């Protein structure tokens, strides 16, 4: 296994931030041609997802839809006031795996890997592992 930790700085409460460039650099520096990349988010109010990278409105629409599914409600009992962020994180998930071949991620033409911030702005960690 080869491991690296990267940092992501969010600037708003909810945003999707592409981390694919950092991931691609990590794969290339590993000198491993083929394998499986695991992306893990060690936070309970953030997540990771793969989605479209061509139209920026997709990211905006995803955040809008999540705000409808999990709005901030005064009825939430969690003292920190970020229960909606915990729910959004659980809906998306904290990890994913992507194969790579000949040093390149095997993503579709329109796909990108996004760090999902639901309780920012914050400085976050992302753990990358290659198998």
Phi, psi and omega in degrees: 000142174240133187232147174209144175250132175243163179247144176232128178253116177269154182243350178226173182296317182228123177198157174250125185241123178295131175240010185296323180298313178297322179294316180299320177297320178297314180299315180297320180288340181288341183061018176259125186283318186230146178168195178240129175262131172249132176247124182233133179253110183273049181221150182265357178236025176220168184204184177221145179209164171246130178203185186296142179245358185276318184248113181297342178294338178298314178299316179299316180294322178297314180296317178300313180297319179296325177294332177282321181288319184227074180286166172283120183239138179293342180283345177299141185262344181300126190296333183283349178075020181235032179301326178299323179293322177297318179295315180298319177300316179294324179295319181277317181103157186258002179207161173204160177236140179224128175286153171227149185220132183053039176079006182236138176300139180267059177267157175290164185303328183260003187269148176217156177259127184240134165280131183252112178264128179237001183209047184266188359284145181209165171256117188242161177253146173227127180257123179251133177227140177245135178239000000 
